[in-house]
């Protein structure tokens, strides 16, 4: 449990890797490494012992591990492979494959990357590498939800997002919600529903609350800059909000086009001026907005659900048929 710096928050990976498999019919146990690693609980070493004890006695078919830093050392993960199939789910491999993921691939039975480029370049030399893109849980469908927020961003403000939010607030009526928004000192937009003008929406929001905001938004600003500012990458939000009924206004990223067709299933932009122009256009043209939003939802449901992603990983890891 750790979401955007809030140790009380529930990470999206909890839904992706625990609640979705559970909904698929699998028996699932969740291990909260963050809580077990607290000093008062015994620290990281104690957490690792508990983890291995669970695997040794639990008769698990697979352990799905959302990688972050060095919660589990090499020795722990090598022993874990004796008891079950271990699968690491990496994120941000676009910029941290070389410094983080590559050196740890052998620590797991299988390593999953969400980067198509990394998978294409490394699968020949990293024999246990699998590819799994982000997906949509399907838990917060919003295509029938009234769209009472014209143009929004819901998430965390960092790096270039500060400039982006400020520009689109001024030139396209953007409303921003989430961690860091209050530091921008932007007055809540007068056209917002009264409940969304509450200051609580300018702090860390739960993943469910962010999904609810996407469900209410006609157009959703979707920046795809990496957190270190070195590249653009496919963020999980691209798929998370796929069934929300919103129109995705996203940075132009060539790899995104393998998942959604620009101009038909989402709208791509190059510059902030371009983003503002397109946001204003689709806010004035509801039939055009709805057509793209509906196509976005159909494609998501057909191809980009987490249940589909995990089924492919289980197949690749030789786990098909196990419960």
C-alpha positions in Angstrom: 0.0 0.0 0.0 1.8 3.1 -1.2 0.2 5.6 -3.7 2.0 8.8 -4.8 3.7 9.2 -1.5 0.7 8.3 0.6 1.4 5.2 2.7 -2.3 4.8 3.4 -3.1 4.7 -0.3 -3.8 1.7 -2.4 -1.4 1.3 -5.4 -3.0 0.6 -8.8 -0.9 -2.6 -8.9 -3.1 -3.9 -6.1 -6.0 -3.8 -8.5 -4.0 -5.0 -11.6 -2.2 -7.9 -9.9 -4.5 -9.0 -7.1 -8.1 -7.9 -7.7 -8.1 -8.6 -11.4 -6.8 -12.2 -11.0 -9.3 -12.7 -8.2 -12.1 -11.5 -10.6 -10.8 -14.0 -13.2 -11.5 -16.8 -10.7 -8.1 -17.3 -9.2 -7.5 -17.7 -5.5 -5.3 -14.7 -4.5 -3.4 -13.7 -1.4 -1.9 -10.2 -1.2 1.4 -9.5 0.5 1.9 -5.9 1.6 5.7 -5.6 1.7 5.6 -1.9 2.7 3.8 -2.6 6.0 5.9 -5.6 6.8 9.1 -3.7 6.2 8.3 -0.9 8.7 10.9 -0.6 11.5 8.4 -1.4 14.1 7.5 -4.6 12.3 11.1 -5.7 12.0 12.4 -4.0 8.9 13.2 -5.3 5.4 15.0 -8.4 6.7 11.9 -9.5 8.7 9.6 -8.7 5.7 11.7 -11.0 3.5 11.6 -13.8 5.9 7.8 -13.5 6.2 7.5 -13.5 2.4 9.6 -16.7 2.0 7.7 -18.4 4.8 4.4 -17.7 3.0 5.7 -19.0 -0.3 7.2 -22.1 1.3 3.9 -23.1 3.0 1.3 -21.7 0.7 1.4 -24.0 -2.3 1.2 -21.0 -4.7 1.3 -21.5 -8.5 2.8 -18.0 -9.0 4.0 -14.9 -7.2 3.3 -11.7 -9.1 5.7 -9.0 -7.9 5.4 -5.3 -8.7 9.0 -4.1 -8.8 9.9 -0.7 -7.3 13.4 -0.6 -5.7 15.2 -3.2 -3.6 12.4 -4.5 -1.4 13.6 -8.1 -2.2 17.3 -8.8 -2.5 18.8 -11.4 -4.8 19.1 -14.0 -2.2 15.5 -13.8 -1.2 14.3 -14.0 -4.8 16.6 -16.9 -5.7 15.1 -18.9 -2.8 11.6 -17.8 -3.7 12.0 -19.6 -7.1 12.4 -22.9 -5.3 8.8 -22.6 -4.0 6.9 -21.1 -6.9 7.1 -19.3 -10.2 8.0 -15.7 -9.6 7.0 -13.0 -12.1 8.3 -9.5 -11.9 6.2 -6.7 -13.3 8.4 -3.7 -14.3 7.2 -0.2 -15.1 9.2 2.7 -16.5 11.5 0.4 -18.4 11.7 3.1 -21.1 14.2 4.9 -18.8 15.2 2.5 -16.1 15.8 -0.8 -17.9 19.6 -0.3 -18.0 20.0 1.0 -14.5 17.5 -1.3 -12.8 15.6 -4.0 -14.6 18.3 -5.6 -16.7 20.5 -6.5 -13.8 17.7 -8.2 -12.0 16.1 -10.2 -14.8 17.8 -13.4 -13.6 16.5 -13.0 -10.0 13.0 -14.1 -11.2 11.6 -17.0 -13.0 10.1 -14.5 -15.5 10.5 -10.8 -15.9 7.8 -8.7 -17.5 8.4 -5.4 -19.3 5.7 -3.0 -20.3 8.0 -1.4 -23.0 7.6 -2.8 -26.5 11.0 -1.3 -27.4 12.8 -3.0 -24.6 11.1 -6.3 -25.3 12.0 -6.2 -29.0 15.6 -5.3 -28.2 16.2 -7.7 -25.3 14.1 -10.8 -25.8 16.9 -12.5 -27.8 19.4 -12.2 -24.9 17.1 -12.2 -21.9 15.5 -15.6 -22.2 12.9 -15.2 -19.4 11.6 -11.8 -20.6 7.8 -11.4 -21.3 5.9 -8.4 -22.5 2.8 -7.1 -20.9 1.5 -3.6 -21.6 -0.6 -1.7 -19.1 -4.3 -2.4 -19.2 -7.8 -1.4 -17.9 -9.2 -3.1 -14.9 -12.8 -2.7 -16.0 -13.8 -2.0 -12.4 -14.9 1.6 -13.0 -16.8 1.8 -16.2 -18.1 5.3 -16.9 -19.6 5.3 -20.4 -23.0 6.0 -18.9 -21.8 8.5 -16.4 -22.9 12.2 -17.0 -20.0 14.2 -18.2 -20.1 17.3 -16.0 -16.4 18.2 -16.1 -15.4 19.7 -19.5 -11.6 19.2 -19.5 -9.5 17.7 -16.7 -6.2 16.2 -15.5 -6.3 13.9 -12.6 -3.0 12.7 -11.1 0.3 13.9 -9.7 2.0 17.2 -10.7 5.7 16.8 -11.3 8.3 18.0 -13.8 6.9 19.6 -17.0 3.3 18.9 -15.9 3.4 22.2 -13.9 3.9 24.3 -17.0 1.5 22.1 -19.0 -1.3 22.4 -16.4 -0.9 26.2 -16.1 -1.0 26.7 -19.8 -4.0 24.6 -20.4 -5.8 26.1 -17.4 -5.4 29.5 -18.9 -6.0 28.7 -22.6 -8.4 25.7 -22.6 -10.2 25.7 -19.2 -8.4 22.7 -17.8 -9.3 21.7 -14.3 -6.6 19.8 -12.4 -7.0 17.4 -9.5 -4.5 15.5 -7.4 -1.2 15.7 -5.6 0.6 19.0 -6.2 -2.3 20.9 -7.6 -2.7 23.2 -4.6 1.0 24.3 -5.1 0.0 25.8 -8.5 -2.3 28.3 -6.8 -5.0 28.0 -9.5 -8.5 29.0 -8.4 -11.0 26.2 -8.9 -12.8 26.7 -12.1 -16.2 28.3 -11.7 -17.9 25.9 -14.1 -16.9 22.9 -12.0 -19.6 21.1 -10.0 -19.7 22.3 -6.5 -18.4 19.0 -5.0 -15.2 19.2 -7.1 -14.2 22.6 -5.8 -13.4 21.1 -2.5 -9.7 21.5 -1.5 -9.5 17.7 -0.9 -9.3 17.3 -4.6 -6.0 19.2 -4.7 -4.1 16.6 -2.6 -3.4 12.9 -3.1 -6.4 11.1 -4.5 -7.2 7.4 -4.4 -7.0 5.4 -7.6 -10.8 5.0 -7.3 -11.3 8.7 -7.0 -9.2 9.4 -10.1 -11.2 6.8 -12.0 -14.4 8.6 -10.9 -13.0 11.9 -12.2 -12.2 10.4 -15.6 -15.7 9.0 -15.7 -17.1 12.6 -15.3 -14.7 14.2 -17.8 -15.6 15.0 -21.4 -11.9 15.4 -22.4 -8.9 14.1 -20.4 -5.5 15.6 -20.7 -3.0 12.8 -20.9 0.7 13.9 -20.7 3.2 11.1 -21.5 6.5 12.6 -20.3 8.5 10.3 -18.2 9.0 11.4 -14.5 12.7 12.0 -15.2 11.9 14.1 -18.2 14.1 12.2 -20.6 11.5 10.6 -22.8 7.9 10.0 -23.6 6.3 6.7 -22.6 3.0 4.9 -22.5 1.5 5.6 -19.1 -0.9 3.3 -17.4 -3.6 6.1 -17.6 -3.8 5.5 -21.3 -5.6 2.2 -20.6 -6.9 2.9 -17.1 -9.5 5.4 -18.4 -10.3 3.4 -21.5 -13.9 2.6 -20.4 -14.6 5.9 -18.8 -16.3 7.5 -21.8 -13.8 10.3 -21.9 -11.9 11.5 -24.9 -8.1 10.9 -24.4 -6.0 13.9 -25.5 -2.5 12.5 -25.4 1.0 13.4 -26.4 2.0 12.1 -29.8 4.0 8.9 -29.1 4.6 6.5 -32.1 4.4 3.3 -29.9 0.9 4.3 -28.7 -0.4 3.9 -32.3 -0.1 0.1 -32.0 -2.8 0.2 -29.3 -5.1 3.0 -30.4 -5.6 4.8 -33.7 -5.0 8.6 -33.5 -7.9 10.7 -34.8 -10.3 7.8 -34.4 -9.8 6.3 -30.9 -7.9 9.2 -29.3 -6.6 12.6 -30.2 -2.8 13.2 -30.3 -1.1 16.6 -29.8 2.5 17.8 -30.3 2.6 21.1 -28.5 0.7 22.8 -25.7 -0.9 25.2 -28.2 -2.0 22.2 -30.3 -3.5 20.5 -27.1 -5.4 23.7 -26.2 -6.8 24.1 -29.8 -7.9 20.5 -29.9 -9.4 20.6 -26.4 -11.5 23.6 -27.3 -12.6 22.0 -30.6 -13.9 18.8 -29.1 -15.6 20.7 -26.2 -17.5 22.6 -28.9 -18.3 19.5 -30.9 -19.9 16.9 -28.7 -20.9 14.4 -31.5 -17.3 14.3 -32.7 -16.0 13.9 -29.1 -18.4 11.2 -28.3 -17.6 9.3 -31.5 -13.9 9.1 -30.6 -14.6 8.3 -26.9 -16.9 5.4 -27.8 -14.4 4.0 -30.3 -11.7 4.3 -27.5 -13.9 2.3 -25.2 -14.7 -0.4 -27.7 -11.0 -0.9 -28.5 -10.2 -1.0 -24.8 -12.8 -3.6 -24.1 -11.9 -5.8 -27.1 -8.1 -5.8 -26.6 -6.8 -3.9 -23.6 -8.3 -5.3 -20.4 -6.0 -6.5 -17.5 -7.7 -9.9 -17.6 -6.5 -10.3 -21.2 -3.0 -9.1 -20.3 -2.7 -11.5 -17.4 -4.0 -14.4 -19.4 -1.3 -13.9 -22.0 1.4 -13.7 -19.2 0.1 -16.9 -17.6 0.3 -18.6 -21.0 3.8 -17.3 -21.6 4.9 -18.5 -18.2 3.4 -22.0 -18.7 0.7 -21.5 -16.0 -2.4 -22.0 -18.1 -4.8 -24.4 -16.5 -3.6 -23.7 -13.0 -5.8 -22.0 -10.4 
